[in-house]
Amino acid sequence: MIGLQSEPGGQPLTEWLDTWLTSPAAGDAPHDNARLKQTSFDAVLAAIGRSHLKPGDAAEIGLYRCWIEANAGISDVLYAAWFNLGVSLTNAGDNANAIVAYGNALALRPDLYGAALNLGLMLELTGQPEQALTAWQRATQPDAERIALETQQGRLLERLGRLEAAERMLYRVLLTDPEQPDVLHHWLHIRQRMCRWPIASTDIPGLSAEDLIGKSCPLSILALTDDIDTQRASAAAWISRKTEPAPRRLAPPKPYPHERIRIGYLSSDFCSHAMCYLVTELFERHDRDRFEVFGYCSSRDDGSRLRRRVLAAFDHCRTIRSLTDEQSARCIRDDEIDVLIDLNGITEGSRLAVLRSRPAPVQATWLGYIGPVPLPELDYLLCDDVVIPPEYRTSYQPAPLTVGPIYPANDSLRSMGCEISRDAAGLPDDRFVFCCFSKHYKITEEMFAAWMSILRRAPRSVLWLIEDNAWSRANLLAAARREGIAGDRLIFSQRADPDLYLSRLALADLFLDTFPYNAGTIASDAIRMRLPILTLCGQAFASRMAASLLHAAGAPEAIAISLTIYSDTAVHLANEPAVYARYKALFRAETWSRTIGDIAGFTKEFEATWCRVIRAMRDN
């Protein structure tokens, strides 16, 4: 047996290797090297397996290095040793030397797929994206391995903002194997971001447009369909693939007997993010006689003033960015949190696996994802009675819980910018200015066609959009030309800092909302800046957000229930100054402050909701 090999008078090989790993300095180097030449790589792997060392342990790395040195130019499996050394170095956080190891493995075995994949990932991690792409492009592999390498290229190209190249790369992958949910999700969302219509292209054999929509990711699907059941199925499929049930529940079934309710907020967006522009003052205003407030932060430190304010608003702030999901869940359980509110849902940076351990007796999701989140360990989806009316409640998971007249909080302390002129913003003074500042992935082909119809019927109007990416701009302008609308009637502005963005909103005449994924934070901002909104209200939460805000503000006149009514209303407001003036008059400064911006009232309603929930659970 390999494990019994020994030199005359020496230790058995198994014992010698085990000693090496427990005491790497044992034995003199010449003796070790001579013996390692007689040691098979399988014996090295077996010894490492027996050692139960932590991945990336120095002894493991040392044994691989010495074996490679002793067997250079001799062994025909040297490539495997270099690859394993690369993995060990990666686990040890020595990325620079891991890159060298993977490169050496590829030099000896150019078709070693794992080395090419890992080399690219390490290059990307160390800030060398172009070299990563080159590493993957140079690797020639059988189809199964090539697909994985091309998928990585598509993902990195998307991250670099090269949407055209990313879309083409992922399309190639899907032509080879269409049964790849993650690739399909990214491909569809890239097409949405580029406004490459139809989004659900039928160019992939075996996949109809309906198949594509049904298999799209939870974020994409909110802008593809207003059907709640389809949205819920998409979210459930994603959760099933991306998370697993935890082995045991950490929290007790009932809230703890604290004098104050311990409420925790879990987010990867405690920074200069749209969510924080809504909710920060709620954290600050919580009644400390009744609530103890915890923050569980996995967000990056962007150095912003808003981030500092958010973190300072918590009684206790736990940084969990570097913690595993299990460690994070244990941290929450150790704090004996009564109510844990997830602020991500199914969005980038979400930590749904933390929720699966059930670290708190009550768990809810709010603000981050505006749709069903059918995670079994979630108790509530926070909402209001307009975004989820009684007739649609049974279609949602988790159970909808009304937290007040409107579902979002709004920060009344946010700075407002300064007054600017239309001329300074590049807008005409003598035109009716429609605007939409939502990201372009929310703009559907049908809605854009309706906008172009509005422009045709309101000849003294222009449409003001925010810049998103070069491809969406080109595609929107091309679509406008096909509809007979001159390019100069579409005005694009670069994105701006938060203060300037708010100042710009005040310059437009009417905000044209998207459908089926309405504006949320932006709609609230528009009302704050006295900009009237026209929205199309559907069935799903995402298509009822602006309607909720307009109801609360006492301005329901421009809540349309069909695309025809939406278009006719926009034209009527643009062409009839007196009609527009009456609608505009509803959007006074006090309109926002006494309704949507009433953070004191919202906080009271929000807290009362949790007091009722906790009291009922303790009493049962």
C-alpha positions as a printed Julia matrix, in Angstrom:
620×3 Matrix{Float64}:
   0.0    0.0     0.0
   1.17   3.54   -0.68
   0.77   4.47    2.94
   3.28   1.8     4.04
   6.21   2.82    1.81
   9.38   3.58    3.78
  13.08   4.0     3.38
  15.32   1.38    4.98
  15.42   2.2     8.67
  13.01   5.15    8.22
   9.44   5.91    9.32
   6.56   4.44    7.32
   5.46   6.93    4.71
   2.04   7.51    6.29
   3.57   8.35    9.66
   6.25  10.54    8.05
   3.71  12.62    6.1
   1.47  12.97    9.14
   4.43  14.21   11.14
   5.27  16.66    8.36
   1.8   18.18    8.51
   1.74  18.47   12.29
   5.3   19.82   12.46
   6.36  21.23    9.07
   9.88  22.03   10.29
  10.63  18.39   11.21
  13.47  16.71    9.26
  16.24  18.32    7.26
  15.44  19.63    3.76
  17.69  17.32    1.68
  16.25  14.24    3.38
  12.72  15.56    2.91
  13.22  16.38   -0.76
  14.75  13.01   -1.48
  11.88  11.24    0.15
   9.26  13.45   -1.5
  10.57  12.32   -4.88
   9.51   8.81   -3.89
   6.13   9.96   -2.6
   3.14   9.75   -4.9
   0.79  12.69   -5.17
  -2.05  10.41   -4.05
  -0.16   9.82   -0.8
   0.17  13.58   -0.29
  -3.58  14.03   -0.83
  -4.39  11.19    1.57
  -2.19  12.72    4.27
  -3.82  16.11    3.87
  -7.22  14.45    4.07
  -6.27  12.68    7.3
  -4.9   15.87    8.85
  -8.25  17.7     8.95
  -6.36  20.98    8.65
  -8.27  24.19    8.02
  -8.33  25.04    4.28
  -5.32  27.18    3.5
  -3.29  26.03    6.51
   0.42  26.87    6.26
   1.4   23.21    6.69
  -0.79  22.17    3.74
   0.68  24.94    1.58
   4.21  23.97    2.67
   3.73  20.32    1.76
   2.39  21.19   -1.7
   5.29  23.59   -2.32
   7.93  21.07   -1.24
   6.38  18.24   -3.23
   6.28  20.46   -6.34
   9.94  21.47   -5.83
  11.04  17.86   -5.35
   9.11  16.57   -8.36
   9.64  19.42  -10.85
  10.21  17.93  -14.3
   9.59  14.4   -13.02
   5.89  13.93  -12.2
   3.19  13.92  -14.85
   0.63  15.2   -12.32
   2.54  18.32  -11.37
  -0.32  20.4   -12.84
  -2.66  18.95  -10.19
  -0.28  19.93   -7.4
  -0.04  23.48   -8.73
  -3.84  23.65   -8.96
  -4.31  22.39   -5.4
  -1.66  24.81   -4.18
  -3.63  27.59   -5.89
  -6.78  26.54   -4.03
  -4.91  26.45   -0.71
  -3.38  29.87   -1.33
  -6.81  31.23   -2.25
  -8.21  29.92    1.02
  -5.3   31.54    2.84
  -6.04  34.89    1.19
  -2.72  34.92   -0.71
  -4.28  35.92   -4.01
  -1.08  37.02   -5.75
   0.61  33.64   -5.29
  -2.64  31.83   -6.08
  -2.6   33.56   -9.48
   0.95  32.26  -10.07
  -0.06  28.73   -9.04
  -3.11  28.61  -11.33
  -1.02  30.04  -14.17
   1.6   27.29  -13.7
  -1.13  24.63  -13.65
  -2.46  25.96  -16.97
   1.01  26.08  -18.48
   1.37  22.36  -17.77
  -2.23  21.46  -18.64
  -3.84  24.07  -20.96
  -7.22  22.28  -20.9
  -7.48  22.33  -17.1
 -10.83  24.06  -16.86
 -10.79  24.62  -13.09
  -7.44  26.42  -13.26
  -8.67  28.75  -16.02
 -11.85  29.48  -14.11
 -10.09  30.17  -10.81
  -7.32  32.18  -12.44
  -9.88  34.53  -13.95
 -11.74  34.88  -10.65
  -8.52  35.72   -8.81
  -7.53  38.26  -11.44
 -10.96  39.88  -11.16
 -10.73  39.89   -7.37
  -7.36  41.64   -7.48
  -8.6   44.41   -9.75
  -7.43  42.99  -13.08
 -10.7   42.5   -15.01
  -9.11  42.71  -18.48
  -6.61  40.0   -17.6
  -9.47  37.91  -16.2
 -11.38  38.17  -19.48
  -8.23  37.26  -21.41
  -7.66  34.19  -19.23
 -11.17  32.94  -19.88
 -11.1   33.8   -23.58
  -7.87  31.9   -24.15
  -9.13  28.74  -22.5
 -10.48  26.24  -25.02
 -12.64  23.6   -23.42
 -15.36  21.05  -24.21
 -18.88  22.49  -24.28
 -19.75  21.86  -20.63
 -16.63  23.67  -19.38
 -16.75  26.34  -22.1
 -20.24  27.27  -20.97
 -19.01  27.98  -17.45
 -16.11  30.1   -18.72
 -18.35  32.07  -21.07
 -20.87  32.55  -18.28
 -18.14  34.12  -16.16
 -17.17  36.36  -19.06
 -20.77  37.48  -19.48
 -21.11  38.21  -15.77
 -17.89  40.24  -15.66
 -18.71  42.12  -18.86
 -22.06  43.08  -17.33
 -20.34  44.26  -14.15
 -17.97  46.36  -16.26
 -20.95  47.97  -18.0
 -20.25  46.38  -21.39
 -23.85  45.38  -21.85
 -23.74  44.66  -25.58
 -20.83  42.23  -25.24
 -22.35  40.66  -22.12
 -25.7   40.11  -23.84
 -24.03  38.45  -26.83
 -21.88  36.22  -24.64
 -24.79  35.01  -22.5
 -26.89  34.47  -25.64
 -24.17  32.14  -26.97
 -24.28  30.21  -23.71
 -28.07  29.85  -23.85
 -27.95  28.62  -27.44
 -25.73  25.77  -26.25
 -27.78  25.02  -23.13
 -30.97  27.03  -22.46
 -31.63  25.29  -19.13
 -29.51  27.67  -17.07
 -31.66  29.86  -14.83
 -28.92  32.24  -13.67
 -27.68  32.87  -17.2
 -31.23  33.39  -18.4
 -31.93  35.85  -15.59
 -28.89  37.97  -16.4
 -29.52  37.85  -20.15
 -33.1   39.06  -19.74
 -32.18  41.81  -17.3
 -29.38  43.05  -19.56
 -31.91  43.29  -22.39
 -34.23  45.22  -20.09
 -31.45  47.63  -19.15
 -30.63  48.15  -22.85
 -34.33  48.51  -23.85
 -33.67  45.8   -26.41
 -37.22  44.87  -27.31
 -38.89  42.47  -27.27
 -37.23  41.58  -23.98
 -38.46  37.99  -24.06
 -36.98  37.23  -27.45
 -37.98  33.92  -29.0
 -34.56  33.47  -30.64
 -33.56  30.7   -28.23
 -34.77  27.31  -29.5
 -37.12  25.56  -27.12
 -38.02  28.67  -25.12
 -41.16  30.67  -25.86
 -41.71  34.23  -24.69
 -43.98  32.89  -21.95
 -41.26  30.45  -20.84
 -38.74  33.26  -20.65
 -40.99  35.5   -18.56
 -41.87  32.64  -16.24
 -38.18  31.81  -15.73
 -36.93  35.37  -15.3
 -35.42  36.54  -12.04
 -37.57  38.14   -9.31
 -36.28  41.66  -10.04
 -36.76  41.43  -13.8
 -40.21  39.95  -13.55
 -41.63  42.98  -11.73
 -41.11  44.94  -14.94
 -42.32  42.12  -17.21
 -45.68  41.13  -15.8
 -48.37  42.39  -13.44
 -49.48  38.85  -12.59
 -48.95  38.19   -8.87
 -48.95  34.41   -9.23
 -46.21  34.54  -11.85
 -44.17  36.89   -9.67
 -44.58  34.58   -6.68
 -43.55  31.5    -8.68
 -40.43  33.26   -9.95
 -39.44  34.29   -6.43
 -40.11  30.8    -5.07
 -37.91  29.21   -7.75
 -35.08  31.64   -6.97
 -35.33  31.02   -3.22
 -35.35  27.25   -3.76
 -32.17  27.42   -5.85
 -30.28  29.97   -3.77
 -31.09  29.01   -0.19
 -31.57  25.87    1.88
 -33.55  25.28    5.06
 -31.42  25.67    8.17
 -30.81  22.56   10.29
 -32.58  24.11   13.28
 -34.51  27.15   14.41
 -32.46  29.48   16.62
 -35.15  31.67   18.18
 -37.95  30.62   20.5
 -41.47  30.69   19.03
 -42.56  33.63   21.2
 -41.0   37.05   21.71
 -38.68  37.51   24.68
 -39.91  38.99   27.98
 -38.01  42.24   27.54
 -39.4   45.48   28.91
 -38.74  47.04   25.5
 -39.38  45.36   22.16
 -36.06  44.66   20.49
 -36.4   45.5    16.81
 -33.6   44.71   14.37
 -33.04  45.93   10.82
 -30.98  43.76    8.44
 -29.59  45.36    5.27
 -26.72  45.55    2.79
 -27.8   49.1     1.9
 -26.93  51.18    4.96
 -25.16  53.73    2.76
 -26.13  56.36    0.18
 -28.98  54.21   -1.14
 -32.6   54.96   -2.03
 -33.85  52.86    0.88
 -31.92  54.93    3.42
 -33.31  58.16    1.96
 -36.7   56.83    3.04
 -36.18  55.14    6.36
 -33.37  56.83    8.33
 -35.58  59.17   10.33
 -37.76  56.25   11.41
 -34.7   54.69   13.07
 -33.99  57.99   14.8
 -37.59  58.54   15.92
 -38.3   55.12   17.44
 -39.71  55.53   20.92
 -36.83  54.35   23.12
 -39.18  53.85   26.06
 -40.85  51.04   24.11
 -38.24  49.94   21.54
 -34.55  49.05   21.55
 -33.21  49.4    18.01
 -30.52  47.19   16.46
 -28.9   47.46   13.04
 -27.27  44.48   11.26
 -25.12  45.98    8.55
 -23.59  44.04    5.67
 -23.18  47.1     3.44
 -20.0   48.63    2.12
 -18.65  51.77    3.73
 -19.17  54.43    1.06
 -17.97  57.2     3.36
 -21.22  59.11    2.94
 -22.82  61.41    5.48
 -26.03  59.41    5.15
 -24.28  56.19    6.14
 -22.84  57.83    9.24
 -26.29  59.12   10.13
 -27.95  55.72    9.61
 -25.46  53.83   11.76
 -25.64  56.47   14.49
 -29.45  56.07   14.6
 -29.22  52.54   16.07
 -28.86  51.83   19.76
 -26.64  48.92   18.75
 -25.04  48.46   15.32
 -23.53  45.1    14.4
 -21.27  44.89   11.36
 -21.87  41.47    9.79
 -20.37  42.0     6.32
 -17.49  39.62    7.02
 -19.58  37.12    9.0
 -21.02  33.95    7.51
 -24.79  33.56    7.36
 -24.62  31.18   10.3
 -22.49  33.59   12.36
 -24.8   36.48   11.49
 -27.87  34.5    12.52
 -26.19  33.57   15.8
 -25.35  37.23   16.43
 -29.02  38.18   16.0
 -30.13  35.32   18.24
 -27.62  36.3    20.93
 -29.1   39.82   20.9
 -32.53  38.29   21.58
 -34.23  40.29   18.82
 -38.03  40.14   18.96
 -38.77  41.54   15.48
 -36.23  41.24   12.64
 -37.01  43.33    9.56
 -35.16  42.46    6.35
 -34.68  45.52    4.14
 -33.33  43.69    1.07
 -35.79  41.03    0.05
 -34.65  39.45   -3.21
 -32.16  42.09   -4.29
 -28.4   42.31   -4.63
 -26.69  41.82   -1.29
 -29.63  40.03    0.33
 -28.93  37.72    3.26
 -31.99  35.5     3.06
 -29.94  32.55    4.33
 -29.67  34.41    7.66
 -33.47  34.45    7.91
 -33.65  30.73    7.18
 -32.08  30.03   10.6
 -35.03  31.86   12.19
 -32.87  34.01   14.5
 -35.9   36.03   15.69
 -39.42  34.99   16.72
 -40.96  37.47   14.24
 -39.42  38.1    10.8
 -40.65  40.49    8.13
 -39.47  41.97    4.83
 -39.94  45.6     3.85
 -39.01  48.15    1.15
 -36.15  46.3    -0.6
 -38.22  44.02   -2.84
 -41.71  45.07   -3.89
 -43.3   41.68   -4.5
 -43.89  38.24   -3.0
 -40.96  36.79   -1.03
 -42.16  33.22   -0.33
 -39.45  32.32    2.18
 -41.01  29.93    4.71
 -39.25  31.64    7.62
 -40.73  35.06    6.85
 -43.93  35.97    8.7
 -44.88  39.26    7.08
 -44.58  41.42    3.97
 -45.06  45.02    5.15
 -47.5   47.03    3.04
 -50.54  49.28    3.05
 -54.13  48.65    1.99
 -53.68  50.2    -1.46
 -50.55  48.36   -2.64
 -52.04  45.08   -1.41
 -55.82  45.46   -1.13
 -57.89  42.74    0.58
 -58.88  41.02   -2.67
 -55.24  40.24   -3.54
 -53.9   39.29   -0.1
 -54.22  35.54   -0.48
 -51.93  35.65   -3.54
 -48.97  36.86   -1.47
 -46.37  35.11    0.6
 -45.5   35.94    3.31
 -48.7   37.31    4.79
 -49.23  41.02    4.05
 -49.17  43.22    7.16
 -50.46  46.79    6.97
 -48.17  49.21    8.79
 -50.07  52.44    8.17
 -51.91  54.51    5.55
 -48.85  54.19    3.31
 -46.18  51.45    3.35
 -42.94  53.52    3.09
 -41.43  55.82    5.66
 -40.14  59.18    4.38
 -37.3   61.2     5.83
 -38.41  64.78    6.49
 -34.86  65.93    7.31
 -33.45  65.28    3.86
 -31.77  68.29    2.24
 -33.73  69.78   -0.65
 -31.1   71.25   -2.94
 -31.57  74.69   -4.41
 -33.77  76.28   -7.04
 -32.44  76.01  -10.6
 -33.77  77.16  -13.97
 -34.91  75.09  -16.9
 -32.24  76.67  -19.0
 -29.55  75.48  -16.57
 -30.95  71.96  -16.86
 -31.05  72.06  -20.67
 -34.84  72.23  -20.86
 -37.01  74.47  -23.05
 -39.0   77.16  -21.25
 -41.88  77.11  -23.73
 -42.72  73.39  -23.74
 -44.79  71.11  -21.54
 -42.16  68.83  -19.97
 -43.1   65.23  -19.31
 -40.44  63.38  -17.35
 -39.51  59.94  -16.05
 -36.41  59.52  -13.9
 -36.78  55.77  -13.37
 -34.07  53.38  -14.51
 -34.54  52.25  -18.09
 -35.1   48.57  -17.29
 -38.53  49.64  -16.04
 -39.47  51.12  -19.42
 -41.42  48.57  -21.44
 -42.05  48.57  -25.16
 -45.79  49.11  -24.61
 -45.32  52.0   -22.22
 -42.78  53.74  -24.44
 -45.16  53.43  -27.4
 -47.84  55.09  -25.24
 -45.41  57.89  -24.39
 -44.71  58.46  -28.08
 -48.44  58.57  -28.76
 -48.75  61.2   -26.03
 -45.99  63.29  -27.63
 -47.73  63.09  -31.02
 -51.01  64.25  -29.55
 -49.39  66.96  -27.42
 -47.19  68.66  -30.03
 -45.84  71.32  -27.66
 -44.36  68.74  -25.3
 -41.03  67.0   -24.72
 -40.05  63.92  -22.74
 -37.22  64.27  -20.23
 -35.37  61.08  -19.27
 -32.34  60.32  -17.17
 -29.24  58.86  -18.83
 -28.85  55.16  -18.05
 -26.53  53.58  -20.61
 -25.5   54.17  -24.2
 -27.49  51.22  -25.56
 -30.8   52.13  -23.93
 -30.47  55.71  -25.13
 -29.79  54.6   -28.71
 -32.63  52.09  -28.63
 -35.12  54.59  -27.2
 -34.21  57.18  -29.81
 -34.56  54.56  -32.56
 -37.96  53.53  -31.21
 -39.04  57.19  -31.14
 -38.04  57.63  -34.79
 -40.07  54.55  -35.73
 -43.05  56.2   -34.04
 -42.5   59.4   -36.02
 -41.09  61.4   -33.07
 -38.03  63.55  -33.72
 -35.02  62.87  -31.53
 -34.91  66.41  -30.17
 -38.2   65.8   -28.37
 -36.4   63.35  -26.06
 -34.06  65.07  -23.63
 -31.54  63.01  -21.67
 -29.76  64.32  -18.56
 -26.84  62.8   -16.72
 -27.46  61.4   -13.27
 -26.89  63.92  -10.52
 -26.17  64.02   -6.8
 -29.25  63.7    -4.55
 -29.74  67.45   -4.01
 -29.52  68.35   -7.69
 -31.76  65.43   -8.57
 -34.49  66.8    -6.28
 -34.04  70.31   -7.69
 -34.47  68.98  -11.22
 -37.75  67.25  -10.34
 -39.28  70.63   -9.62
 -38.64  71.75  -13.22
 -40.89  69.23  -14.98
 -44.65  69.54  -15.51
 -45.8   65.91  -15.2
 -44.09  62.7   -14.12
 -45.04  59.8   -16.41
 -44.88  56.64  -14.32
 -43.72  53.25  -15.6
 -45.81  50.07  -15.65
 -45.94  47.32  -14.46
 -43.09  48.41  -12.18
 -44.05  51.83  -10.81
 -41.73  54.41   -9.34
 -41.49  54.15   -5.55
 -38.92  56.42   -3.92
 -38.84  58.64   -7.01
 -42.62  59.04   -6.95
 -42.43  60.11   -3.32
 -39.64  62.55   -4.2
 -41.72  63.98   -7.06
 -44.63  64.7    -4.75
 -42.22  66.26   -2.23
 -41.02  68.6    -5.0
 -44.65  69.43   -6.01
 -44.38  67.56   -9.3
 -47.71  65.98  -10.35
 -47.68  62.28  -11.23
 -49.63  60.22  -13.74
 -49.61  56.5   -12.96
 -51.15  53.31  -14.31
 -52.45  51.11  -11.5
 -52.52  47.32  -11.88
 -52.89  44.32   -9.6
 -49.42  43.67   -8.16
 -47.69  45.6    -5.38
 -45.11  46.99   -7.83
 -47.83  48.42  -10.08
 -49.72  50.12   -7.24
 -46.93  52.04   -5.46
 -47.58  55.43   -7.02
 -51.35  54.95   -6.65
 -50.84  54.48   -2.91
 -48.89  57.74   -2.68
 -51.42  59.68   -4.75
 -54.31  58.38   -2.65
 -52.49  59.44    0.5
 -51.76  62.88   -0.96
 -55.4   63.4    -1.9
 -54.68  63.49   -5.62
 -56.26  60.37   -7.15
 -57.35  62.06  -10.4
 -54.35  60.8   -12.36
 -54.51  57.14  -11.31
 -55.37  55.39  -14.57
 -56.74  51.86  -14.8
 -55.94  51.32  -18.48
 -53.25  52.42  -20.89
 -55.85  54.27  -22.96
 -57.0   56.3   -19.95
 -53.36  56.92  -19.01
 -52.55  58.31  -22.47
 -55.71  60.37  -22.73
 -55.13  61.89  -19.28
 -51.55  62.86  -20.14
 -52.66  64.52  -23.38
 -55.53  66.33  -21.64
 -53.22  67.72  -18.94
 -50.62  68.84  -21.49
 -53.08  70.49  -23.88
 -55.46  72.1   -21.36
 -53.6   74.61  -19.14
 -56.6   75.21  -16.89
 -57.09  71.49  -16.27
 -53.39  71.1   -15.56
 -53.37  74.08  -13.19
 -56.19  72.55  -11.11
 -54.3   69.25  -10.84
 -50.98  70.97  -10.12
 -52.64  72.92   -7.28
 -53.14  69.66   -5.38
 -49.38  69.32   -5.02
 -48.63  72.0    -2.46
 -45.71  71.98   -0.04
 -47.99  70.99    2.8
 -49.46  68.14    0.74
 -46.31  66.13    1.2
 -45.54  67.19    4.78
 -48.98  66.35    6.17
 -49.38  63.03    4.37
 -46.48  61.12    2.8
 -43.85  63.1     4.7
 -45.55  62.85    8.09
 -42.8   60.75    9.61
 -44.01  61.35   13.17
 -47.42  59.92   12.29
 -45.89  57.08   10.32
 -43.59  56.11   13.2
 -46.53  56.02   15.6
 -48.56  53.76   13.26
 -45.53  51.55   12.55
 -44.76  51.05   16.21
 -48.41  50.43   17.09
 -48.47  47.63   14.51
 -45.56  45.84   16.18
 -46.93  46.38   19.66
 -50.15  44.64   18.57
 -48.28  41.76   16.95
 -45.99  41.18   19.94
 -48.83  41.49   22.44
 -50.94  38.95   20.54
 -48.05  36.47   20.37
 -47.3   36.81   24.09
 -50.96  36.38   24.99
 -51.45  33.18   22.95
